[in-house]
């Protein structure tokens, strides 16, 4: 591939990456814990949008358990966001033919 074609490809991929970033800002994932008693919703850019706690947990005496469930729900949402990002960027990364182990900048 000559340098001109390579530069055109890089510009095309850069444009697609910008579009992908916009899409990821709109895609929402939900993490759950405690059998659905705690739910956290975030974008694929890791912006926490909402947190829902079952009312029965609010009256519980075990504050530590509630805190653990909140952390677990947020971590679950984070994992789902990361997986979505990996899935969405796989095609773009393949087009660049990056060396193994080299990641895109997000």
C-alpha positions in Angstrom: 0.0 0.0 0.0 1.5 3.3 -1.0 1.7 6.2 1.5 -1.1 8.2 -0.2 -3.6 5.3 0.0 -2.5 4.7 3.6 -3.1 8.4 4.6 -6.5 8.2 2.9 -7.3 5.1 4.9 -6.2 6.7 8.1 -8.4 9.7 7.5 -11.4 7.5 6.7 -10.8 5.5 9.9 -10.4 8.6 11.9 -13.8 9.9 10.6 -15.4 6.5 11.5 -13.8 6.6 15.0 -15.3 10.1 15.6 -18.7 8.8 14.6 -18.2 5.7 16.8 -17.4 7.9 19.8 -20.7 9.8 19.2 -22.6 6.5 19.1 -20.9 5.3 22.2 -21.9 8.4 24.1 -25.6 7.5 23.3 -25.5 3.8 23.9 -26.6 2.9 27.4 -25.9 -0.3 29.3 -27.4 -1.4 32.6 -25.5 -3.2 35.4 -27.4 -5.1 38.1 -26.7 -6.7 41.4 -28.6 -8.3 44.3 -30.9 -10.1 41.9 -32.0 -6.8 40.3 -32.5 -4.9 43.5 -29.7 -2.4 42.5 -29.4 -1.2 39.0 -26.9 1.2 37.5 -27.2 2.7 34.0 -24.3 4.3 32.2 -23.2 5.2 28.7 -20.4 3.3 26.9 -18.2 6.3 27.7 -18.6 5.4 31.4 -21.0 8.3 32.4 -23.3 7.1 35.1 -26.8 8.2 34.2 -28.9 6.6 36.9 -28.9 4.4 40.0 -32.0 2.5 41.1 -32.3 0.9 44.6 -35.2 -1.3 45.6 -37.0 0.4 48.5 -36.6 -2.8 50.7 -32.9 -2.2 50.7 -33.2 1.4 51.9 -34.8 0.3 55.1 -32.4 -2.5 55.7 -30.1 -2.2 58.7 -27.1 -3.5 56.7 -25.7 -0.3 55.1 -22.5 -2.2 54.1 -24.5 -4.7 52.1 -26.2 -1.8 50.2 -22.9 -0.1 49.5 -21.5 -3.4 48.2 -24.5 -3.9 45.9 -24.2 -0.4 44.5 -20.5 -0.9 43.7 -21.3 -4.3 42.1 -24.0 -2.8 39.9 -21.7 0.0 38.8 -18.9 -2.4 38.1 -21.3 -4.6 36.1 -22.4 -1.7 34.0 -18.8 -0.7 33.5 -17.9 -4.2 32.2 -20.9 -4.2 29.8 -19.8 -0.8 28.5 -16.2 -2.0 28.0 -17.5 -5.1 26.1 -19.7 -2.9 23.9 -16.7 -0.6 23.1 -14.6 -3.7 22.2 -17.3 -5.0 19.9 -17.9 -1.7 18.2 -14.2 -0.9 17.7 -13.1 -4.4 16.5 -14.1 -3.7 12.9 -12.4 -0.3 12.7 -9.2 -1.7 14.3 -9.2 -4.5 11.7 -9.3 -2.1 8.9 -6.1 -0.4 10.1 -4.4 -3.8 10.4 -2.8 -2.8 13.7 0.0 -5.1 15.1 -1.2 -7.6 17.7 -1.5 -6.0 21.2 -1.7 -2.4 19.9 -4.9 -0.7 21.1 -6.9 2.2 19.7 -6.7 5.3 21.9 -9.9 4.6 24.0 
